Amino acid sequence: MSHKVTSLKHFYIPDEQSFYLLSHQDAQKLKDWFALCHQQLERLGYANIELIGKGAFGFVFGGTAPDGQLLVFKFSRINLPQHVQDRLEEEAFMLSLVDHPNVPQLVEFQRVKKQAILVMERAPGLDLEQYSLQQGPLSARLIVKIAAQMADVLLALRQFEQQGQIKPLVHGDVKPSNLMFDPETEKVSLIDWGSSVFAQLDSNGQFVGNNVMDLMSGDLQQTNARLGDVYFIGDEQLSGQLSTVRFDEQGLASTLYALASGQSCRFGRKVITPNSLNLPKELANTLTAMMDDDPQVRRKGGDYFLANMRFIKQLAFAPEDNVPYQPMIPCWLSHNRREIETVVYSSRKSFLRVENYHHEMNYLNDAQFDRYYKNYMQGMGETEKAFIAAVGRLGKFPVVGGLAVRWQAEGVYIDSSLNLHDPAMKASFEMSVNNVVILARAIHRQGVFKSCMFNARDTLHIEREHENQPFIAGKDIRIPFEMSQLPAPDSLLSENRSRMHSYFEDGDDPDELLKLPESMMQVITELNGIHHTGCIIFEALPTHLKIHSYYVLLDHDKKPLFAELLSKLIDLIPQIDGLGLSGFMKLPYKDTRYFEHIDHLTEKYYPRNPYRGI
């Protein structure tokens, strides 16, 4: 895929490609590469090797040194350009300069043949994005504790000295997934220094230079900043301004806001405001200022945060950490215990666009921007971005189903079928769904948005040698479906309330639309006549056809017919001609929820005396 935003075509690309969505050849390449990394690390004397993460530039493994020390090994992706691979060595250098108790230390940087490996200490616990998914919005007490530790880290980076000279460091990518959290000690560790640079500007906006030659350097005419995660970085970093210590203030404010609200981005700040999150009033107002549209207000907020966090952390909190909530739309717990790797495919709807262009950046050679959602969202209003991101967050849970949001002048109508496969995540999931509803209510325009959530492990793959050959399904390929726990009552089956499958497409788009043959459309129409819920998506690439699906049959008497129709679809696959994607979704439209529009949530602060009434 090209790095140029304008050449990206398919909208229906999940935020991060699941291993189970890869072609057989690509999946095998990945398996072979993982095996090679294992072998290299074992030859170097390390044990207990496990894959613990992957990102835009590389893969991260965990392991144990001969002396028992827990370590992290970071490999750059070998298919990236050499100058991008070289950034791993630069990351090692920057990490080697940092000596702070909340930053895991560099152990060594080494090369095995052409493969670079960064070895560092492994921070205990799990990253705060994962912890947030488990817990939901974090308590005010915990937000303050995290904020205090990170304020200390940022102050240390500002005062960094090298060879007797003050050279402030910018981490450049502060976000929940780059903060490791130990639930036992509640200690936070800042990891992933791949976007770090020496600051060009100090906190006052003055050039960082120690002599006249530094200040005359041409390097100060263009930014050395690297692009962090666009869900969390501030406007200055996003627009490619000179690097400054203020970048990390923005990343931290976004992180604290996201953790307190149970979101995975900063964009919902004007609807789900920091002042509505039950935080201490002083911290809530400070975060509001740090994320203000006015750069001067942001700077004042950042100064206040760093100067006063040592006082704010002395606030008293009640021991109870649970965040109260009420589910806004129903979510069901599945009793079918199985491995779910959720992928979210959503409709591309023109009403989500505020401006009719892609925001081009002159330094878009970042692999991070291969993630299409983030490209697509440039030029979209902040609340719309937050809504898209909130739907995407649902895909981080083991959930299958779908939802359809219809905006009308009088309010918002939501149909849904959401089936969660992990009871321990129920509260967090329902609060994430609530955020989708709240953000939808704050979007004031007419249109429809639909989203399917399916298990990537159920995706069927059919491959061909050349694009001019038909796709031929193997004899053992079947589209799976489940039976509902209880058959639907006769009264519901007899009601003529079934609607035609919801089309994803928003008009014909030659880049995105796959025209299914009429014979397949007839079968899909027959399927629609049987009471069920779920989705099916055909994704045709030049030599690879993927069939994503999630079906639950409600009319148990129709099981043989339902299975026969799904089998017919497989038989008709050779008739598919063309590339693109075609998807159909059916929801049980018997329980549509209606919500009035809102502008933002009401203010809610943590009580001054949390023990009153206990």
N, C-alpha and C positions, 0 to 999 in steps of 0.2 A: 504494500500500500504506500502511496506517495506521502511525503510529508506535507505537501501543499494542500491547504484546506480546500481550495476550490476544486480539486480533482477527486475528492471523496464523493462516492455515489450512494452506496446503500445506507439507508437510515437504520435498518433493522440489525444493528450490530450491538451486542450487549456490551456493557461497560468494560468487562474484562472477559476475554474469550475463554470459555471453559475447555478443559482438556477433552471433555466428551463431545465437543463440537468440532474438533479438528478432523481433517481427513485422515485416513489410515496411515498414509505416508508421513504426514506432518506429526501425527501422534507417535509414530515409531521413531522419527528423528528426535523428538523430545525425550522419549524413554531412553534412547541410546545416549543422549547427551547427559541425562541424569546419571545413568550408569557410569559414564566416563568420569563425571565429577566425583562420584562415590569412590571409584578406583583410585583417582588421583589423591584424594584426601586420606584414604586408607594407606596408600604407599608412603605418604608423609608421616604416618604414625598416629593418625587420629582414629577414634572409634565412635560408635553410636551415631553414625551420620544420618540425618533426616532433613528433608526439604521443609523449610519453615516459612518461606515467602518468595514472592516473585514481583518484579516491578518493571518499569519501562526499560530499564537499562540492564537488568540482570536477575540472577537467582540467588537466594540466600539459603544456606544450609546451616544446621546446628550440629555440633559434635563435641567430643571430649578429648582433651589433650592427654598425653601419657601420665601427667601428674594429677589428672582428675579435674583440671580446670574446665569449666563450661565455656565454649567458644562459639563464635559465629563466623561463617566463611561466606564471603560475597564474591560471586563470579560475574564478570560482565558477559553480556550476550555476544557470542563470537561472530554473529552475522551483522553486527553493527559496524559502521565506519570506524576506522582505526582511531580517529581523533576523539570519537565518543568513548571507545574502549579505554583510551588513555585517561579518561576522567576518573577511573577507579584508582589510579595511582595518585592523581591530584587529591581525591577524597582521602586517601590514606595519609597524605602529607598534612592536610588541614586537620584531620582528626588527631594526628600526632602532636599538634600544637596545643590541644585543649586538655587541661588538667582540672577536672571538676568532679566532685563526688556524684553528680547527676548525669555524667557522660561516661559511658563504657569506654575503656581505653583501647587504643590500637595495640595489637600484639606484634604483628609484622605484616609486611606486604611482600609477596613473592610471585615469581613467574614459573610455571611449569610448561616448558616449550612456549607456545604462543599464548597460553591461558594465564591471565592475571588473576591472583587470588588475594583478597584483603581479609586478614584474620584479626578479629577483635574480641573483647570480652563479651559474654552474653549476659544481658540484663535479666534479672528474674521476672517472672510473671508473664503477662500477655499485653499486647498493645491496646491502647485505650479505645480504638475503634471496635475491636472485638469485645472488650469489656462493656462498652456502651451497648452493643447489640445484645449482650447477655442481660444487662441490668436495666436498660432503658435510660431516660434522663437521669443524670447523676444528682445526688443530693447537694444542697447548698454547702454543707460541711465539707464534702469531698471536693467540690469545685474550688473552694477557698484554699484547701490544702494543696491541690495541684497548682493553683495560681501562685501561691507563695513560693513553692519550689522553683517554678519556672521563672518567676521574677528574679530570683537569685542567679539563675543561669544567664539570663539576658544581661544583667548588670555585670557579671563576670566577663562576658564576651565583649562588652563595651570597653572594659578596662584592660583588654588583652595587650600584653607587651611582647615584642620580639626584638631581641638584640638591643634592648634599651629604648626602643621606639614604640609609641602607642600605635597599634594597628588593630582597630576594632574588627571583630569577625562577625559575619552574617551567616547564620545557618541556612536560611533561604527556603526552608520547606517544613516549617513547624505546623504539624497537623496531628490529629488523634492517632493515626496509624504509625507515626514516628515517635510516639511517646510510649515507652514500656512502663507497665504499672504492676507493682507487686501488691496484691490484695492483702497480704499479711502485714506488711510494714507500711503500705500506702506510699512507698517511695516511687518517684517518677524518674525515668531515665530518657534523655534525648538521644535518639539514634538517627542514622542515615544522613551523613554529611556530604552527600553527592552534589548538593546544590550550593555548598558553602563557598564563600569568597571573602577576601579582605574588603571591608567597607570603603567606598570611595568618598562618602559623605558621613559626617558625624551627626549626632542628634540635633544639632543646630543648623544642619544643612550646609555646613562649611566643608570644603575639601579636606580630606585627611592627607596631609603631607608633612614631611619633616624638614624639607628644604626647598629652595626655589626650583631646583631641577625637577623635583617631584610634582610641584604645582604646574610647571610648564609642560609636563609630559602629555603627549597626545592621548594617553590612556584615559585621561579625565574627560575627553570629549565624547567617548562612547562608553556605554555601560559594560561592566564585567559581570552583571547579574545573570544568574541562571533562573530559568522558569521553575518555580515550585508548583504545587498542585493548585490549579486554577479554582478549585472549590474553596480554597482557604487563603490564598495570597491577596494582598491589598491592591489598590488601583495603581500605585506607583510601580510595583514590581510587575504587574500585569502589562503595563504600557511601556515597559522597557526603560524606565528611568535609571539614573545612576544608583548604584547599590548603596544602601544606607542601613544603619542599625534599626531604623524604623520598620524595615521589612518584617523583622521577627516579632515586633510588637503587634503588627497586623495579623500575622499567622497565629500568634498566641490568643489574641482577642477572638478570632474566628473559632479557634479550637475550644476555648472555654465556653463560648456561646453554643457551639454545636453539641458539646457534651452536656450542657445544662438543659438543652431543648430536645435532645434525642434525635438530632439530625446529622447528616453527613456533609454539610456545607454551611457557608455563612449567609447564603442568599435570602433566607427567610426572615432576616433581622427586622424588616419593616412591618411584618405581620405578626410573627411570633417574636415580639420584641424582648430584649434582655430584661426590660422592666416587668415582664409578665411571667418570669420564670422562677418566682419564689426565692430569688437571691437576696442577700443583704442589700439594702437600698444603695449604699455607697458603692458597692461593687457593680451593681446593675447599672447605675448611672455612669460609672467609669467605662464599662464595656460599651454602653451606648455611645459615649463620646469617642472611644477608640475606633468605632466603626462608622462614624458620622461621614456624611458626604463632603463636608468642609475639611480640607487638609489641616488647617490651623486648629480646628476643634480636635481632630485626630491626634495631633502632636501634643496638645495640652492634656488630653486623656491619657496618652502614653506616659507622659511625665508624671502625672498624678498617680498612675498605677504603680510605677516603679518606686516612687517616693513613699507611697503609703501602704504598700502591700504588707510591710512588716507590722503595721498597726491593725489592718483589716484581719490578718490571720489570728489575732488575739480574741476575736468575737466568740461568744459562747454559742454552742449549738446543742440542741436536744439529741439524745443518742439515736432516736428513730430516723432511719435513712430512707424509708419507703416514700416514693412520690405518689400521692393520690391521683386517681384519674377515673374517668368513666368512658367505656368504649362507645364510639359514635356510630359505627356500623358493625354488624356481626362478623365475627371470625370464628371458624370452627377448628376444633382439635381433631386431627386424624388419629385413629387408633391403629392404622396400618403402619407398623414400625418398619421403615425402610430408609435406605440412604437417599437423601434428596440433595441434588445440586441445582439450585434454582437459577434459571435464566429469565430475565424480564425482556420481552419484546413489546415495544409501545408504538402507537401510531404517530405518524408525522402529520401534524395538523398546522395549517398555515396561520390559524388564529394565535398560535403561540409565538409567532414572530412579531416583534415590535418594529424592527427595521429590516429592510430587504437586502441585507448584505452580510457577508462574513467579515468579522473584524480581523484584518490581516496584521500580522506582526512581523517586523523585519528580522526577527531572530527565530523563526519557526522551524529550526532544524532539530527541535527537541523530540525525541522518541515519545515523550509523554503525550504529544499531540496526535499520535496514531489512535488515541482513544476517541472515537467519533462523537460520542455524546458531548464531550467537552468542546470539540470544534463547533458542533451544531449550535451550542448554546451561546456562542458569541453573537451579540446583537439582539439577544432576547432580554426581556425585562427581568428584573431581579426576582420578583415573586414567581414568574413563570419558570425561571431557572430552579428556584427552590422546590417548586411543585414537581418538576421532572426529576430532580435529585431525590426527593422524598419517595417517589414511586420506585426509583432505582434502588433505594435503601431496602425496600421490601424484598428485593432479590437477594439480599445478604442473609435472609432467613430461609430455613427449609420449608418453603411454602409453594403450593401449586394453586392455580385458579386464575382469576382475572377480575378486572373491574372496568366499568364504563362510567365516565363522568360527562354529564350533559349540562352545559351552561345555558340558562335562559335569562331573560330580562328580570324575572321575578326571583331567581335563585338558582340553586345547583341541585341536580338530581343524580344520585349515585346508585348504580346497580353493582353488586359484587358477589363473588364466590371465592372466599379466601380460606384455604385449608392448611393449617400449620401442623408440621410433623414433629415438633419438639415442645412438650408441655412446659418445660422449664423456661422457654422464651416467650410465653404467652403475654405477660404484662408488657415486656419491651416491644413485642410485635404490635400489640393493640395500640400502644402509644405512638408508634411509628405510623400506623394507619390513621390515627387521629390527626397527626401532622399533615398527612395527605389531604384529609378533609378540610382542615383549617385553611391550608394554603389554597385549595380549590375555591373555597368560599370568598377568598380575597381577590380572585381573578374576575374582573368585571367585563365580560364580553360573551358573545354567543359562539357555541361550537361544541365539538365532541372530542373526547380523548379516550382511547381504549388501550388496555394493557393486558397482556397474557403472561402468566408465570407458569413455566413448565419445568419438568425435571430433565436436565441435560443427559442424564444417564439413560433416558428412554428414547433419545433422538436416534432415528434410523439413518443409516448412511448407505448411499448407493453411488458407486463410482464408475466412470467410463474412461476409455483411453483418449478419445478425441471429442471435441465439441459437436461434431457432425454425426456422432453416433447416438442412438437412443439410450436412455437409462434403463437398465434391466435389473429388476429386483431378484435377489436370491430366493430360493424356494422356502427358506426358513424365516423370511421377513414378514412380520405381522405388526399391525398398529395396535398397541396395547390399550386396554380400557379396564376400568374398575367398575364394580357394582356398588351402588349406594348401600349403606349399612341396612337401611330399611327401604322396601319398595315405596315409591310415591303413592299416596292415597288415591283411590279411584276418582274422588271429586276433583283432585288437581289434574289428573290425567285427562279427564273428560272436558276440562275447561279449555277452550280454544285460545290459550294465552301465549302459545308458542310464537316467537318472532323469528324472522329469517336471521340466519347467522349475521353477526355484525362484521361488515367489511372493514378491514384496516385502511384500505386505500382512500386517499382524499383526492379523488379524481385521477385521471390517467397520468402516470409519470413514467416515461420510458426508462428512466434510470432505476426505478424501484419496483415496477409492477410486473409480475409474472401473470400472463394470461393462461389460465388452465383450459384444457380442451373442454368442449361442450359436454362430452361424455362424462368427464369427472364432475363437472358442475351439476349434472343431473343426479349423480350419486350423492353429492353433498346436499342437494335439495331434499332427497329422500331421507338422508340422515337427519335433517332438520325436522322432519315430521315425527321423529321418535324423541320422547321426552328424555333429555340428557343435559349435562352441562360440561363445558370444557372448550378446547380449542384444537385446531390443527393448522400448521404453518408449513408451506412448501417453500424451500429456499434452494433455488437452482443456480449453481455456479458453473463455470465452464466444464469441469470434469467431476463435479461433486454435487450430488443432490442430498439435502438434509430434509428429513420430515420430523418436525417437532410436534408433539401432541400431548394432550392431557384430557382424558375423557372419563366421565363418571355416568354410567347408565342408571336412570331413575326408574324407568319402566322395565321391571325385571322380566315381564312376559315377552319382551321384544329382544331378548338376548341373542337368539339365533339369527334374527334378521339384522340386528346391529352388527354382529360379527361378520355376517355375509357381505354387508355393504362396505365395511372397512377392508375386507379382502378384495372386493371389486376395485377399490381405489388403488390398491397395490398392483392389481393386474393391468390397470390403465396407465400406469406410470410411463411406459415407453412412448405414449402419445404426447407427453409434455415437450413443448417446443419453445425455446427461448430461455432467457436468464432473468433473474430477479426474484421477487418474493410475493407470495399470495397467502393471506391468512384469513381464517374464519373463526369466530368466537361465539359461543352461546352461553348466556347467563340465565339463571332462574329468575325471570323478571317478575316474580310474585311479591318482592319485598323492596321496592325502590324507596330509598331514603331521600328526603327533601331537606335542604338546608338554606337558610337565608344568607344573603351576602353579608360579609363583614369587611371592615378596613384593617383592623388589627385587634389583638387580644387586649383585654383590660389589664391594668397594672396589678401586680401581685408581688409583694415583697416578703422576705423572711421576717418573722416577728422579732421585735427588739428584745422581748423577753420570751424565749422559746419554752421556758418552763412553766409559764402561766397556764393554768388549767390542767397540768399533768398531775 
